[in-house]
Each structure stands twice: as C-alpha cells, then as structure tokens.
Amino acid sequence: MRGIVTYDRRDLRALREMGLLDRRPRLHVFYEIKSVLGRTDPPVPGVHNMISCFGDNRAVQRDPGLAAVGPGGMRAVRGTPYFDWDWVCPSDEGYRRSLLDLVARAAAQAVAGIRLDTVGFPREGFCRCPRCQAAQRASGLDEETWRAATMTAFIREAVARARTPRAAADAGGGAAPRADGGNPTPSGSVPPPEPAPAPRPVSVTLYPDPFGDHLFRRFGLDVAQLGRLVDFFVMPIYDLHYSTTYWVEALAWGFRDLLGDVPFVVELYALNVDRKGLLKAARVADAYADGILLAYERAPEAVGILDELGPPPSHSRLAG
C-alpha cells in the first residue's frame, strides 16, 4: 500500500486534477472527516474516511463531564500530563451513538474504506468516572478485562456498520415499460435490488507501542480480538527529522511480530521533513510493514516522495 493522510480538501482537489485518485497501482488517500479538534465534515467518496473516535476537543469543551477520568480524579484533557487532546469517556452512550451514526453515514457513500482513529482508553487507569465504574461492576470483570471488552464491543459494532451495504433506493410510481418488450412492472412493486457493493476495508490506528501487553494494559485494545474484526492496522511513527532510524526499525519489526497474519501500514510524518531522512525511514519501515502512508505534506510533494520510494515490497499483503 502507498498512500497519504490529509485533513485539507485542497489536497483532494489537487489529486483529482492530477488524475491520481484513479491511478493504478492505487494511491490510497486517508481524509479526516472527524478530527481530534472536533471538526466534522461530510463523508467523502473515493477515499478512506478517518474518524477520530474518543479524541474530541470540541465535545469536551461543550460538555466537560464527557472527559475521561483517571487515578486521583485526573481528567484526560489538554494541559494535564500525557494528553495532547481531550479524551471522551468511552462509556457515554450518546457520544458512542454519534460516532456509530457517523460511521454509518460514511458507509452509505462510495468510500474507499473507513479508519477508526484515537480509539481506546486514554491510558492505563482510565476511565474511572461513575459511568465506567458502574458498568465495570455490573460486568463482574476486573478493570483491564472490562476495558478491553468495552473497546472490542465498540469496534465490532463500528465494523458492522462500516460493512453494511447501502440500501437500494425505494421504488415508487406507476408501471414502467420494460426494455425487453415484456409486461411492465406492476405498480407499487419493487425492482430487484442493485448488487451490493464490495465490503469496505476497515482499519484501526494503534499507538506505536508493540511491546508485551502494553496496548491491552494501556489502552484497552486486545489486538488478537481486533485482528479478527479489521482488515489492517495503521501505526503512526512520527518524527520531525528521522535523522536516525534504528527505532523505526525496532517498532516496525515489533508490530510484525505482534500482529502476525494481520496486515499493518506505517504512517510517517512528512510535512517539512527532510526528504532524504523521510525516504530512509520509509525504506526501513517498508522492510517489515505492508505499506507506507505519508501524513500532512501537500499532496503533490507527498506523491513525488512515494514515487521515489517505489512500489510496495513483494511481501506486502496490501499491494493493491
């Protein structure tokens, strides 16, 4: 897989004008229809629609009670240690329903795929708000097991919505002549449904920590369970220079071991990053990952870097 990540519609326009959205081998474009800022755009056909799930500054600003709560009453919001954005409590039913509705709206369009971003608990020890404590007690599970069950259930439902075929348009009106000269369709009958579209691939972003059971203990993500639900994972491995790359290799190889048969792609930060260093990091990650995404560089520049990188390696399970 080769692709770019953007939040800027100007990049989409540039790619269309360059004729790159339909090129082969395919350029995968990931567009944020919902960001951690809380900005939400309508779904965009033809690209992977990214949805920031529980990272949402605007939601917490509007309703501070939505913020996840951790040890000692710490709120998972900007300005406190560890957090670059505000995290919503994953147990809030209204907020979860709004996310699932957005997934369903995206699935109703001819999108290339749906990616769930910032999905999980903020970190270990979260969330201990009254909602979560009551839900955990009712479940009879210990805290870590309950957190993982909560996240798996949410992702399972999101995947189900993402893969629901678009409903055929309702038919109405009177009888219509048939092109083959046969009898018209009786008034009020429903014509055969259109063929269902191919299932949309669903991906999930993972925090770049493949060591031991950290994803389970820190974020409530059971990758063994999630790997049966999603099509691939995305690992953002960001730096401003990539002047050394041994750590990129360690993380990419770690995820290869952790995920086994489940494909994954590495997302590299590309905006104003030295081209030579970025290409070196991409080639190192490419030795283990199933693809490379470049994030937030202007589309023409990012495409040029991907062209220089070349096609995915032969081991890629996402070569299309």
SELO-338587 format. One record per residue (C-alpha): x, y, z; residue number from 1; residue in one letter. Coordinates in steps of 0.25 Angstrom, whole numbers. Layout:
% SELO-338587
REC     X     Y     Z   n res
REC     X     Y     Z NUM   a
...
//
This chain:
% SELO-338587
REC     X     Y     Z   n res
REC     0     0     0   1   m
REC     4    14    -3   2   r
REC    -4    26     2   3   g
REC    -5    40     8   4   i
REC   -12    45    20   5   v
REC   -19    59    20   6   t
REC   -29    68    26   7   y
REC   -29    78    15   8   d
REC   -39    78     4   9   r
REC   -29    85    -5  10   r
REC   -21    72    -5  11   d
REC   -33    65   -11  12   l
REC   -35    75   -21  13   r
REC   -21    75   -25  14   a
REC   -21    59   -26  15   l
REC   -33    60   -35  16   r
REC   -27    70   -44  17   e
REC   -15    62   -45  18   m
REC   -23    49   -48  19   g
REC   -17    42   -37  20   l
REC   -29    37   -29  21   l
REC   -32    27   -40  22   d
REC   -17    23   -44  23   r
REC   -12     9   -43  24   r
REC    -5     4   -35  25   p
REC   -15    11   -26  26   r
REC   -12    23   -17  27   l
REC   -19    21    -4  28   h
REC   -24    35     1  29   v
REC   -28    36    16  30   f
REC   -36    48    19  31   y
REC   -40    53    33  32   e
REC   -55    55    33  33   i
REC   -55    56    48  34   k
REC   -42    61    55  35   s
REC   -38    62    70  36   v
REC   -41    77    69  37   l
REC   -56    72    68  38   g
REC   -57    77    54  39   r
REC   -67    68    46  40   t
REC   -68    68    30  41   d
REC   -78    61    22  42   p
REC   -73    47    17  43   p
REC   -64    48     4  44   v
REC   -66    37    -6  45   p
REC   -54    30   -13  46   g
REC   -44    32    -1  47   v
REC   -42    25    13  48   h
REC   -51    33    23  49   n
REC   -43    35    36  50   m
REC   -51    37    49  51   i
REC   -45    42    62  52   s
REC   -53    34    72  53   c
REC   -50    37    86  54   f
REC   -41    49    84  55   g
REC   -50    61    83  56   d
REC   -46    75    88  57   n
REC   -60    81    84  58   r
REC   -68    71    91  59   a
REC   -61    72   104  60   v
REC   -61    87   103  61   q
REC   -76    87   101  62   r
REC   -79    77   112  63   d
REC   -67    76   122  64   p
REC   -74    64   128  65   g
REC   -70    56   116  66   l
REC   -56    55   119  67   a
REC   -50    42   123  68   a
REC   -45    42   138  69   v
REC   -33    34   143  70   g
REC   -26    32   156  71   p
REC   -27    43   167  72   g
REC   -38    49   158  73   g
REC   -29    53   147  74   m
REC   -36    58   135  75   r
REC   -31    53   121  76   a
REC   -31    67   115  77   v
REC   -20    77   109  78   r
REC   -12    84   119  79   g
REC   -10    72   128  80   t
REC     2    62   127  81   p
REC     1    52   116  82   y
REC   -10    58   107  83   f
REC    -9    66    94  84   d
REC   -24    66    92  85   w
REC   -37    64   101  86   d
REC   -42    49   102  87   w
REC   -56    46   103  88   v
REC   -61    35   113  89   c
REC   -64    23   104  90   p
REC   -76    19   113  91   s
REC   -84    31   109  92   d
REC   -95    25   101  93   e
REC   -99    37    94  94   g
REC   -85    40    89  95   y
REC   -83    26    85  96   r
REC   -96    26    77  97   r
REC   -92    39    70  98   s
REC   -79    32    66  99   l
REC   -86    20    60 100   l
REC   -96    29    53 101   d
REC   -84    36    46 102   l
REC   -78    22    42 103   v
REC   -92    18    36 104   a
REC   -93    31    28 105   r
REC   -79    29    23 106   a
REC   -83    15    19 107   a
REC   -95    20    11 108   a
REC   -85    26     2 109   q
REC   -76    20    -8 110   a
REC   -64    22     1 111   v
REC   -51    14    -1 112   a
REC   -50    10    14 113   g
REC   -53    15    28 114   i
REC   -42    17    38 115   r
REC   -44    18    53 116   l
REC   -34    27    60 117   d
REC   -32    31    74 118   t
REC   -40    18    78 119   v
REC   -37    13    92 120   g
REC   -36    18   106 121   f
REC   -26    30   109 122   p
REC   -16    22   116 123   r
REC   -15    12   128 124   e
REC   -24    15   140 125   g
REC   -35    22   131 126   f
REC   -47    23   131 127   c
REC   -52    23   146 128   r
REC   -63    32   144 129   c
REC   -77    28   151 130   p
REC   -82    23   137 131   r
REC   -70    14   135 132   c
REC   -69     9   150 133   q
REC   -84     5   150 134   a
REC   -82    -2   136 135   a
REC   -70   -10   141 136   q
REC   -77   -14   154 137   r
REC   -89   -19   146 138   a
REC   -80   -27   137 139   s
REC   -73   -35   148 140   g
REC   -60   -33   141 141   l
REC   -47   -27   146 142   d
REC   -43   -13   141 143   e
REC   -33   -17   130 144   e
REC   -42   -28   124 145   t
REC   -55   -19   125 146   w
REC   -47    -8   117 147   r
REC   -43   -18   106 148   a
REC   -57   -24   105 149   a
REC   -63    -9   104 150   t
REC   -53    -6    93 151   m
REC   -55   -19    85 152   t
REC   -70   -17    86 153   a
REC   -70    -3    81 154   f
REC   -60    -6    69 155   i
REC   -69   -19    66 156   r
REC   -81   -10    65 157   e
REC   -74     1    57 158   a
REC   -68   -10    47 159   v
REC   -82   -16    45 160   a
REC   -88    -2    42 161   r
REC   -76     1    32 162   a
REC   -79   -12    25 163   r
REC   -94   -11    24 164   t
REC   -97   -10     9 165   p
REC  -104     3     4 166   r
REC  -119     1     4 167   a
REC  -125     1   -10 168   a
REC  -134    13   -13 169   a
REC  -148    11   -11 170   d
REC  -156     9   -24 171   a
REC  -169    16   -26 172   g
REC  -179    21   -36 173   g
REC  -187    14   -47 174   g
REC  -184     3   -56 175   a
REC  -172     5   -65 176   a
REC  -170    -1   -79 177   p
REC  -159   -12   -80 178   r
REC  -148   -10   -90 179   a
REC  -149   -25   -94 180   d
REC  -164   -23   -98 181   g
REC  -170   -31   -87 182   g
REC  -180   -27   -77 183   n
REC  -178   -15   -69 184   p
REC  -174   -16   -55 185   t
REC  -187   -15   -47 186   p
REC  -190    -2   -40 187   s
REC  -184    -2   -26 188   g
REC  -175   -14   -28 189   s
REC  -160   -13   -24 190   v
REC  -150   -16   -35 191   p
REC  -138   -25   -32 192   p
REC  -128   -19   -23 193   p
REC  -115   -14   -29 194   e
REC  -103   -23   -26 195   p
REC   -97   -20   -12 196   a
REC   -84   -12   -13 197   p
REC   -71   -19    -8 198   a
REC   -69   -19     7 199   p
REC   -61    -6    11 200   r
REC   -48    -9    17 201   p
REC   -47    -4    32 202   v
REC   -35     0    39 203   s
REC   -31     4    53 204   v
REC   -20    13    58 205   t
REC   -11     7    68 206   l
REC    -2    15    78 207   y
REC    13    11    74 208   p
REC    16     2    85 209   d
REC    17   -13    81 210   p
REC    24   -17    94 211   f
REC    18   -28   102 212   g
REC     3   -26   106 213   d
REC     4   -11   106 214   h
REC    -7    -8    97 215   l
REC   -16   -16   105 216   f
REC   -12   -10   118 217   r
REC   -10     4   114 218   r
REC   -22     6   104 219   f
REC   -31    -6   106 220   g
REC   -28   -11    92 221   l
REC   -28   -26    90 222   d
REC   -21   -28    77 223   v
REC   -23   -43    76 224   a
REC   -38   -40    76 225   q
REC   -38   -27    68 226   l
REC   -29   -34    57 227   g
REC   -41   -43    54 228   r
REC   -50   -31    52 229   l
REC   -42   -21    44 230   v
REC   -35   -22    31 231   d
REC   -22   -15    35 232   f
REC   -16    -6    45 233   f
REC    -9     7    44 234   v
REC     3    11    52 235   m
REC     7    26    53 236   p
REC    22    27    55 237   i
REC    25    42    55 238   y
REC    38    50    56 239   d
REC    42    63    51 240   l
REC    55    59    45 241   h
REC    57    44    44 242   y
REC    72    46    45 243   s
REC    73    32    52 244   t
REC    64    21    48 245   t
REC    68     9    57 246   y
REC    56    12    66 247   w
REC    47    12    53 248   v
REC    52    -2    50 249   e
REC    50    -7    64 250   a
REC    36    -2    65 251   l
REC    32    -7    51 252   a
REC    38   -21    54 253   w
REC    32   -21    67 254   g
REC    18   -19    61 255   f
REC    21   -30    50 256   r
REC    23   -40    62 257   d
REC    11   -35    70 258   l
REC     1   -35    59 259   l
REC     5   -48    51 260   g
REC    -4   -50    40 261   d
REC   -11   -37    41 262   v
REC    -6   -26    31 263   p
REC    -1   -13    36 264   f
REC     4     0    30 265   v
REC    13    10    36 266   v
REC     9    25    35 267   e
REC    21    35    35 268   l
REC    20    50    38 269   y
REC    24    57    25 270   a
REC    21    72    26 271   l
REC    34    80    24 272   n
REC    42    67    28 273   v
REC    56    66    21 274   d
REC    53    57     8 275   r
REC    66    49    10 276   k
REC    63    45    24 277   g
REC    48    42    21 278   l
REC    51    33    10 279   l
REC    61    26    19 280   k
REC    51    24    29 281   a
REC    41    19    19 282   a
REC    50     9    13 283   r
REC    54     4    27 284   v
REC    39     2    31 285   a
REC    36    -4    17 286   d
REC    44   -16    21 287   a
REC    34   -20    31 288   y
REC    21   -13    28 289   a
REC    11   -15    17 290   d
REC    11    -1    13 291   g
REC    15    13    15 292   i
REC     6    26    18 293   l
REC    11    40    17 294   l
REC     4    50    26 295   a
REC     1    64    25 296   y
REC    10    68    14 297   e
REC     4    75     2 298   r
REC    -2    65    -8 299   a
REC     7    67   -20 300   p
REC    20    67   -11 301   e
REC    16    54    -4 302   a
REC    12    47   -17 303   v
REC    26    51   -22 304   g
REC    33    45   -10 305   i
REC    24    32   -11 306   l
REC    28    31   -26 307   d
REC    43    32   -22 308   e
REC    40    21   -11 309   l
REC    35    12   -22 310   g
REC    25     1   -21 311   p
REC    22    -7    -9 312   p
REC    31   -19    -6 313   p
REC    28   -33   -10 314   s
REC    24   -37     4 315   h
REC    13   -27     5 316   s
REC    -1   -33     7 317   r
REC    -7   -19     3 318   l
REC    -1   -17   -10 319   a
REC   -14   -13   -17 320   g
//
